Amino acid sequence: MNSITIYHNPACGTSRNVLALIRDTGVEPTVIEYLKNPPDRATLKRLAAAMGVPVRELLRQKGTPYDELGLGDPKWSDEQLIDFILAHPILINRPIVETPLGTRLCRPSETVLDILPQP
């Protein structure tokens, strides 16, 4: 089993940079292109818990239907927000990286360095 996983969007420059930083450590991570293979409800909950953030923090606003869906409204519960993410995986902010040293939303790219093993 691979010890590093990246939820990746190859069209995103930040995501590509983070993937390169991981590979620079000599590790080939498990790459999950979340637009092709979206995480399920349990995985989304696990990722938010591992990062210690509310589900709302998983949401990306720019270039998504965030505003059209009114997701800035605090009325939405975590379960409802996950329903929106499951229906529109583009709402997942990226890249999210899991390593034995932690799970982070790696924006900016250098954030990944805090959870990578030393090369």
C-alpha positions as CSV (number, residue, x, y, z in Angstrom):
1,M,0.0,0.0,0.0
2,N,1.2,3.5,-0.9
3,S,1.8,5.8,2.1
4,I,1.0,9.0,0.2
5,T,-2.3,9.8,-1.6
6,I,-3.1,13.0,-3.5
7,Y,-6.6,14.0,-4.6
8,H,-5.6,15.5,-7.8
9,N,-6.9,17.6,-10.7
10,P,-4.4,17.6,-13.6
11,A,-5.8,20.8,-15.0
12,C,-4.9,22.7,-11.8
13,G,-1.4,24.2,-11.6
14,T,-1.3,24.0,-7.8
15,S,-2.2,20.3,-7.9
16,R,0.5,19.6,-10.5
17,N,3.1,21.5,-8.4
18,V,2.2,19.5,-5.3
19,L,2.4,16.2,-7.2
20,A,5.9,17.3,-8.4
21,L,7.0,18.1,-4.9
22,I,5.8,14.7,-3.7
23,R,7.7,13.0,-6.5
24,D,10.8,15.0,-5.7
25,T,11.0,13.0,-2.4
26,G,11.4,9.8,-4.4
27,V,7.9,8.6,-3.6
28,E,5.3,7.8,-6.3
29,P,2.0,8.6,-4.6
30,T,-1.4,7.1,-5.2
31,V,-3.0,9.7,-7.5
32,I,-6.8,10.0,-7.4
33,E,-8.2,12.2,-10.1
34,Y,-11.2,13.1,-8.1
35,L,-13.2,14.4,-11.1
36,K,-13.0,10.9,-12.7
37,N,-13.2,8.9,-9.4
38,P,-14.9,11.1,-6.8
39,P,-14.5,10.1,-3.1
40,D,-17.6,8.7,-1.4
41,R,-19.4,10.2,1.6
42,A,-17.3,8.2,4.1
43,T,-14.0,9.3,2.5
44,L,-15.1,13.0,2.5
45,K,-15.9,12.8,6.2
46,R,-12.7,11.0,6.9
47,L,-10.6,13.7,5.0
48,A,-12.3,16.6,6.8
49,A,-11.8,14.9,10.2
50,A,-8.2,14.1,9.5
51,M,-7.6,17.8,8.6
52,G,-9.5,18.9,11.6
53,V,-11.8,21.1,9.6
54,P,-15.5,21.4,9.0
55,V,-16.9,19.9,5.8
56,R,-17.4,23.5,4.5
57,E,-13.6,23.9,4.4
58,L,-13.5,21.2,1.6
59,L,-15.4,23.5,-0.7
60,R,-13.9,25.3,-3.6
61,Q,-15.6,28.5,-4.6
62,K,-13.8,29.7,-7.7
63,G,-14.7,27.9,-11.0
64,T,-17.5,25.9,-9.4
65,P,-21.3,26.1,-8.9
66,Y,-20.7,27.3,-5.3
67,D,-22.4,30.6,-5.7
68,E,-25.2,29.3,-8.0
69,L,-26.1,26.7,-5.3
70,G,-26.0,29.2,-2.5
71,L,-23.4,27.3,-0.6
72,G,-22.1,30.3,1.3
73,D,-25.4,30.2,3.3
74,P,-24.7,28.8,6.8
75,K,-28.0,27.0,6.7
76,W,-26.4,24.0,5.0
77,S,-25.4,21.1,7.3
78,D,-22.3,19.0,6.8
79,E,-24.5,16.2,5.4
80,Q,-26.1,18.6,2.9
81,L,-22.8,20.0,1.9
82,I,-21.5,16.5,1.3
83,D,-24.6,15.8,-0.8
84,F,-23.6,18.8,-3.0
85,I,-20.0,17.6,-3.3
86,L,-21.2,14.2,-4.3
87,A,-23.4,15.7,-7.0
88,H,-20.7,18.2,-8.1
89,P,-17.2,16.8,-7.4
90,I,-15.7,20.0,-8.9
91,L,-16.6,21.6,-5.5
92,I,-13.8,19.7,-3.8
93,N,-10.9,22.1,-3.1
94,R,-7.6,20.7,-4.2
95,P,-5.2,19.2,-3.9
96,I,-5.8,17.2,-0.7
97,V,-2.8,15.1,0.3
98,E,-2.7,12.2,2.9
99,T,0.6,11.0,4.3
100,P,1.6,9.2,7.5
101,L,2.5,12.7,8.8
102,G,-0.9,14.2,8.3
103,T,-3.6,15.2,5.8
104,R,-3.8,18.7,4.4
105,L,-5.4,20.9,1.7
106,C,-2.1,21.9,0.0
107,R,-2.8,25.5,-1.0
108,P,-0.3,27.0,-1.4
109,S,1.8,24.2,-2.9
110,E,4.5,24.4,-0.2
111,T,2.0,23.3,2.5
112,V,2.7,19.7,1.4
113,L,6.3,20.0,2.6
114,D,5.0,19.9,6.2
115,I,3.6,16.4,5.8
116,L,6.2,14.8,3.5
117,P,9.0,12.5,4.7
118,Q,12.4,13.9,4.2
119,P,13.9,12.9,0.8
